[in-house]
Amino acid sequence: MTKEEFLEKVKSMLGEDFENFIMNRAEKVVKSGAINFEDYESDSYLLPKIFMSAIGEEIKFQYAPHDPKSIRVRNNIANFL
């Protein structure tokens, strides 16, 4: 795989389906009453960043490599993030 192919495949994974997944989760959180929106300034990205951090925790369980080589590659990539 070339660098360009890798980047294109990553980009394709961030398409409409992923956006819909994230927005559905955001709407679920809003409806849950879990957030006191008055605690956050309207011009701040702090709350959306907190939300995206939580989404990251959720999506890391969507796929996890199982074979030793893939686990090593994932761990190596994580070291550079």
C-alpha positions as CSV (number, residue, x, y, z in Angstrom):
1,M,0.0,0.0,0.0
2,T,1.3,3.4,-0.8
3,K,1.2,6.4,1.6
4,E,-1.5,8.0,-0.7
5,E,-3.6,4.8,-0.7
6,F,-3.4,4.7,3.1
7,L,-4.5,8.3,3.5
8,E,-7.3,7.8,1.0
9,K,-8.6,4.7,2.8
10,V,-8.5,6.5,6.2
11,K,-10.3,9.5,4.6
12,S,-13.0,7.2,3.2
13,M,-13.6,5.8,6.7
14,L,-14.5,9.3,7.8
15,G,-17.4,9.6,5.4
16,E,-21.1,10.1,5.9
17,D,-21.6,6.9,7.9
18,F,-19.0,7.9,10.5
19,E,-20.4,11.4,10.7
20,N,-23.9,10.0,11.2
21,F,-22.6,7.6,13.9
22,I,-21.0,10.5,15.8
23,M,-24.0,12.8,15.4
24,N,-26.4,10.1,16.6
25,R,-24.2,9.6,19.7
26,A,-24.1,13.4,20.2
27,E,-27.9,13.6,20.0
28,K,-28.2,10.7,22.4
29,V,-26.0,12.5,24.9
30,V,-28.0,15.7,24.5
31,K,-31.3,13.9,25.1
32,S,-29.9,12.0,28.2
33,G,-29.4,15.2,30.2
34,A,-25.9,14.1,31.1
35,I,-24.4,17.5,30.3
36,N,-25.1,20.8,31.9
37,F,-24.6,23.0,28.9
38,E,-24.6,26.2,31.1
39,D,-21.2,25.1,32.4
40,Y,-19.5,25.7,29.0
41,E,-19.0,28.9,27.1
42,S,-20.7,29.0,23.7
43,D,-17.5,30.1,21.9
44,S,-15.4,27.3,23.5
45,Y,-14.7,23.9,21.9
46,L,-14.0,22.3,25.3
47,L,-17.3,20.4,25.5
48,P,-17.1,19.1,21.9
49,K,-13.5,18.0,22.6
50,I,-14.6,16.2,25.7
51,F,-17.4,14.5,23.7
52,M,-14.9,13.5,20.9
53,S,-12.6,12.0,23.6
54,A,-15.5,9.9,24.8
55,I,-16.3,8.8,21.2
56,G,-12.7,7.8,20.8
57,E,-13.0,5.6,23.8
58,E,-16.2,4.0,22.4
59,I,-14.9,3.4,18.8
60,K,-11.7,1.8,20.0
61,F,-13.8,-1.3,20.8
62,Q,-15.4,-1.4,17.3
63,Y,-12.3,-3.1,15.9
64,A,-9.3,-4.5,17.7
65,P,-6.5,-6.5,15.9
66,H,-6.1,-10.1,17.2
67,D,-3.0,-11.5,15.4
68,P,0.4,-10.6,16.9
69,K,1.7,-8.8,13.9
70,S,-1.4,-6.5,13.7
71,I,-1.2,-5.8,17.5
72,R,2.5,-4.8,17.1
73,V,1.6,-2.5,14.3
74,R,-1.3,-0.9,16.2
75,N,0.9,-0.4,19.3
76,N,3.7,1.1,17.1
77,I,1.2,3.5,15.5
78,A,-0.2,4.5,18.9
79,N,3.3,5.5,20.0
80,F,3.4,8.2,17.3
81,L,-0.1,9.6,18.0
